[in-house]
Amino acid sequence: MSELQPTPHTPEVRPAPERESPDWRRLIVARDRFLDRIADGLARANAEHDEIDEPTARCIAHVLGRAYGRESALAGFGRTGEGHYLSLRDEYLDLYGDEQADPITKEMIDWLGTYLVQRENTGTGRRFMNEHQPPELDQLLVRTSVRIGEGRFIVNVPASWHSGHEDELVELLTTLQLDQDEALQAFLSLPDVSAGTDDIMESFHEAFTGTYRNEEAVLRALSPLEDWENSLADWCIDNGVEPEALDWNYEPLMVRLRDIYDVVEGKEVLHVFVK
């Protein structure tokens, strides 16, 4: 049960002001004052297998904002409900990673971060989470636009990553020449692929089955299409039917194949990966 239960649009990002060390005493005092209200909101979200509502999110932000003061992005969101995930995340993730953060505070941040990601529809959903348990930021992926070379590409990063992690990722993807590798671009765009995995290229090579010019080529490479064609040819001979009178419908075959493989459309080609 929850620790707190009672017994791609890219928003404009403005640099957060310089912050002193978090004032944990003020945060804890505020948390204790609003704990029952927050716990009720979390209990309701847990019971409905849904995200917290806006009043609960703003209450959590208000509590967390006490660590930084009235001018913080968290405090502003708590007062007005205005603010974007990208403008808020570094503040709450700094608290999340602080050695003074206890399980109750971390759970509050898990709920707030998940709410912000899902509100802006930038998340890939709780694909790896137990719906009966509170959310966890490191199991939620966020669609993120990164600039590599002269282009921008969509990748998915853990919601527990702050801007510093993304800077490191850009350096790595630049080294891997992502802007010149369309198959790798397709792989990293898949909703269940995290760019934060320890070895991106190892994961890519394990999943990549090939690049094909069209659906027929995919089916010939990855399904028994040729065997089916031979069987149909035999049937036509046995029944006196001209083979040219029959055409293959590839659509239902591709539907079945997509149960096993992820197929990503590229520039006049299809990139295919094992799920």
C-alpha positions, 0 to 999 in steps of 0.5 A: 500500500502507499506510504502516504495512504491514511494508516511531440509539443516541447514547451519553452523552458526558462532556466530556473533561478539559482537555488541554495540548498533545500530547506528540509525543515520547512518542507517537513513542517509544510508536509506534516500540515498538509499530509492528510489532504495529500494522503486522501488524494493519493488514496483516491488515485490508487483506488481509481488506478488513475493519476492524482487530481490537480488540487492534490498535485498543487498541494504536493508542489506547494509542500515541495516548494517550501524547500526553495522559497516563494520564487521557485517554480514548484511554489508558483505551480502550487499557487496558480497551477501554471507551469510545465513538466520541464520547468518543474522537474529539476527542482523536484528531482533535486529533492528526489535524489537528496540523501535527506529525502525519505520514502514519504517525500519520494512517493509524493514526488513520484505522484507529482512527476507522473501527473505532470508527464501525463497531463502534457501527454509526453509520457509513454504510459505506465507500461512497466508498472503494477497498476495496484502500486504507486507510480515510480518515476524511473519506470515511466518514460518521457518522449523527449526531443534532442538535437543531434547534428543538424536535426532533432530526434524523438527518444524516450528517457526515464522521468527520473532524469533531470536536464543534466542526464539529457546533456550526457545523452546528447553527447552519447548519441552524437558519438553514435552518429544518430543523425546518420543512422535511420535504423537507430533513430527508428529503434529509439523512437519505439515507446518501450525503448529507453534511451537510458539503457546501459548499452543502447547499441547492444539493445539495438543489435539484439532487437534489429531484424533488418530494413526492408523496402516494403511490406512484401519484403518484410513478409518474405523475410519474416513469415512463411509467405513463400511456403504459402505461395507454393501451397496456393500454387499447388491448389490452383493446379489441382483445381484448374484455377489460373494463379493470376486470378488470385491476389494476396492481401498482405494487410491481415498478414502484417497485422499478425506479424506486428504481434511479434515485431515492431515495424517503423516506417522510415524514408521509403523503407520499413525498419523491423525490430523484435518486440 
